[in-house]
């Protein structure tokens, strides 16, 4: 039987070369492929919430908060009772968390195919994003390892600042192609050597 | 662009929000006991005040939660926003 993992295609596989060519020292772009994404729903204070929070080392409590970080497992705040856990490919996180939740009320949903992750990094990355994001991206407001649901390229995305010069943008997979086209266009002016 | 203060996400652009009509319209305790006229009144009849009005709003572009807001229908000013299920707050300084 064919290995299914071998057959899967990431949503932006067709744009790989384009993204490589557009990347430079000021700003670069790539797709982060096949991340594991798990949707969590639990009302704060309920046994299900406590079980998930204990296992994950806490759950984010207010808008923008992220528990964990990009190198391990990160849990992003989506709403007071909804969270998105993200980590490396094929981690089996959904199965683990389903066991953790057990029979308590709440939800653990495997959503890995829901969103594409685009990583944009480099000193000019904030300038690129500023062109089309309505939120304030300035470091005084948006700290490292904070994530907000917002809009980029007129598309709803989750925008996550993973470190000082690196952002991850998570649009739904069907919008990923459009978001990449938009970002490549926005990056164009930074691809030239400064005069 | 108007800013609306989502109780969970803070101030965001109005384009991220959707409108949901009058707030605090309670579901009838015994719908079967209502006459057709009373049922229609519950379904379709809404206040249309000049001044402060408690309304339901949804933050589509962020936390996707419904919440309530007291808005002045003359000036469009949002006087208060509060989570769904909480009682309507008293806001002072109503319009004339």
Interface residues (C-beta under 8 A of the other chain):
Chain A: X63 X78 X79 X80 X82 X134 X148 X149 X150 X151 X156
Chain B: X8 X9 X10 X12 X13 X16 X61 X62 X63 X64 X65
